[in-house]
């Protein structure tokens, strides 16, 4: 029996990290944790609770006081990871452009990151896990045996997000999405706490021109190398 390892997949928004991580977890029989969905759930909670002011700033004291009341859970439902916020399936709601355009400032708050990172570390304490996000290989699991940093051009990523929203029957405007992708890149890379960066020992995967199956094969090969 091969040792079960921890797999950390980091990278920019909308470059297919979640799809990639889910596919890999399914292929190797590991548990998949969608950390981005956890930050999106806190964002959805804050939007619903009126914790954003009209100018887009956050009522941080109120959010911090309410953090103990925010319970995020991920469960396998019909073979898919579904995110629950205080017992409610919010998988569709957290993918809206409204949540996308508010998530980076929420994710930059130190008390939000501290709360969610400790949850993530508990989930992955024994290996056999695939986790994707912005700081998995640098902060959450700096000793992960396999780290991958994924990137693609902003235009390619915006097109993917546009196609994804359209396929779900949701409203989408390519120019708005491209602007959102570029803004999120800037905020994620420049925030004070756990900025997005490639870990020194992470493998770089630019999937701008790769098919899903090419990407899957590349990842499986890296996995085999690490677990031999």
N, C-alpha and C positions, 0 to 999 in steps of 0.2 A: 504493500500500500504506500503510494507516494505521500509525502508530507503535504498537508493542505497549507497553501500560502495565502498571503494577503496581496491583492492586486489593486493598485491605485491608478485611476485614470483621470488626469487633469487636462484642462485646456479651456479655450475660449468658448463663449456661448454659441449655441447653434452649430457646433461642428460635429454633431452626431454622437457625442460621448455616451449619452444614456442608451441609445439604441445599441451601440457597440458593446457597452458594459453588460447590458441585458442579454445580448446574444452570446457573449463569452461565458457569462454565468450559467446560462442554460446548457451550453455545449459541454462545460466541464463539471456540471453538477454543483456549482457554488451558489451562495446566497447573494443576491444583488441588492445594494442599497443606493437609492437615488437621493443624494444629499441636496442637489439643487431643488428638488421638490420640497425638502424640509424648509429651506429658506423661502421658497414661494408660498408655503403654507403660513409661515409667520407673516409674510406680506399680505396675504389674503385676509388673515385675521385682523391686521392693522387697518386695512382698507374698510372692512366691514364695521370695525369698532370706531371708525372716525378718527383714527390716530394720525392721519396726514392733514396738515393745515392746507389752506387754499394755495399757498405758494409752493407746496410740495415738500416742505420740511416736516419732520416727524416729531410727534409729542413723545420724546424719548423717555421722560420720567414715567409717564403713564404706561408706555409699552413695557418698560423694565418692571414696573410693579405688577403687570399682568402676565409676565413670562411664565410664572409657575402654573397659570391656568391654561397654557397652550400645550396640548398633548398631541404629538404627531406620531403616527403609527404607520408602518408599511406592511401590507399583507399580500400574499399571493392569491389572486382571484382569477380563476380560469387560466392559470399559467402566466398571468401578468402581475407585475408589482403595482399595487394601487395604494395611493396615499390617503390617509384618513386624518382629518383635523377634528379633534374632540369627538371622535366617533362617526363623523360625516365623511363620506366619499367625496373628496374635492379634486379628484384627478383632472376633470375637465376645467373646472373653475381656475385652477392654478396655472393653466397654460394660456390664459387670455393675454392680449397685448397690454391691458391695464396692469395686470400683475407683473408682466415682463418689464414694463417701464418704471415700476416702483421697487423692484427687488434689489437692485444694486445698493442703494442707500441703506436698506434694511440689513443686507448682508455685511455691510461695512461697520455695523454697530458692534463694539467689542463684547457687550453683554449677550447679544444674540449669538455671536460666534462661539463664545465660551459655553453657553448652554447647549448648543447643537453639537459642537465638537465632542463634548463629554458623552453625549448620547451616542454619537457615531463610534467613538472609541470602545464603548461598552459593546456595541453591536459586533465589532470586528475583533474582539479580544482573542479569539481562538483560531483565526485564519479561516480559510474556506469561504472567503468573501471577495466580492468585486464591488468597489465603491468608486463613484465618479463625482467630480466637483471641481473646485478651483484650487484647493489647498490640501488635497488628500495626501499627496506624496511629500509635501513640505511640512505640514503641521499635524494633520490627523494621524497619519501613519508614516513617519519619516523613515521607519525601518522596513517598509513593505518590500517584499522580495521582487515584485515586478511593478515598475512604475512606467507609465506611458503618458507623454504630453502630446495632446492632439491640437492641430491647428488647421486652418483653411482660410482662404481669402474672405474678407468681409462680404464681398458681393456673392460669393458662392454660398456662404452661411445665410445671408438674407434671403436668397432664392429658396433655400431648403426650408427655412421657417415659413416663408410665404406659401410654398407648396403644401406644407404640413397643415397650416391653418385652413387653406382652401379645401383640402381633402376632408377635413372635419366639418366642413360647411360653415366655417367661421369667417367673419369679415377680415379682409387683409389688404393692406396697401404697401407695395414693395418699397417705395421711398421712405415711408414711416419706419418700416422694419429695418431697412439698411441704417437709418439714422440711429435707431435704438441699439442695433448691434455695435455700431462704432462708439456710441456713448458708454455702453456697458463695458466694452474693451478698455476704454480709458479709465473708468471708475474702478474696475476690477484690478487693473494693473497699478493704479496709483493710490489705493486706499492704504491707510496706516497699518491696519491689522491684517496679517496674512494676505498680502497682495498676491495676485496671480503671477506666478513665475515658474519656469521649468526647473524642477529639482536637478541637482548636478548629476545624479545617477539615473535620470529618466530617459527613456528612449523617445525620440521625436518622431511623430507620425503626422505628416502633412497629407490629409486625405482629400485635397481639393479636386483631384482628378481620379480618385479611386472609386471602384464600385463597392457596394456593401460586401459582396462575396470576397473580393480581393482583400479588403480590410479584415474580414473575419479570418481568412487564412493566415494573414500576417500576424494577427494577435494569437491565434492558436499555436503558431510556430514558436513565438516568443514564450508562450506558456509552457510548451513542451520543453524548451531549453532550460527554463527555470525549475521545472519539477523532475527532470531526469535524475 
